[in-house]
Amino acid sequence: MNNNIVPHTFSVDRAGREKLNGHKALVVWFTGLSGSGKSTIANRVEQALFKKGIHTFSLDGDNIRSGLNKGLTFSQEDRRENLRRIAEVGKLFVDSGMVVIASFISPLKSDRDFLKEIIGKDHFVEVFVNTSLEECEKRDVKGLYAKARAGEIKNFTGIDAPYEAPAKPDIKIETEKEELQASVAKVLNYLQAKLKINQ
């Protein structure tokens, strides 16, 4: 850290904000291939939490790259910087007492470990949306796989860039076997105890 930078300690802290909000602060991190269903499930989870009075905020890959991380490429170095910035934003939201719903491919184990380190393992819930490459290509919601196969997109995860599946995620969702409602319920059931709520 630069010797001229001295972080300020504020009187209102995360614990106080959690007490005011009536629930713990967390980052619920959805990882999986493009087209796996991360954003769809994450959106439904946030809607359900919001209805319960949980203070939430969503961070999504395309939205972040349209603003905060607009200048970053898809090189491995820039992808790591993309995730680092998102993790720092997530950490700030956790300090504010919020539940962050984050949907990012985050393909490498080393990067996901890095995220947990920044945010804090006690405040990080890893949700692996386990959908096969074949199914994601079949869906190809945004037409990205077709472009990647045609060579129009380089370093595309699952095609010419690797995806390392989490070995021990907190929650694993298999969209080819589960209905959307069941997937959402699985996440909410896990969070019920984690957030320490009784609604």
ABEGO torsion letter per residue (X at the ends): XBAABBBBBBABBAAAAAAAAGBBBBBBBBBEBBGAGAAAAAAAAAAAAAAAGBBBBBBBAAAAAABAAAABBABAAAAAAAAAAAAAAAAAAAAAGBBBBBBBAGABAAAAAAAAAAAEAAABBBBBBBBBAAAAAAAGAAGAAAAAAAGABBGBBGAABBBBBBABBABBBBAAABBAAAAAAAAAAAAAAAAGBAX
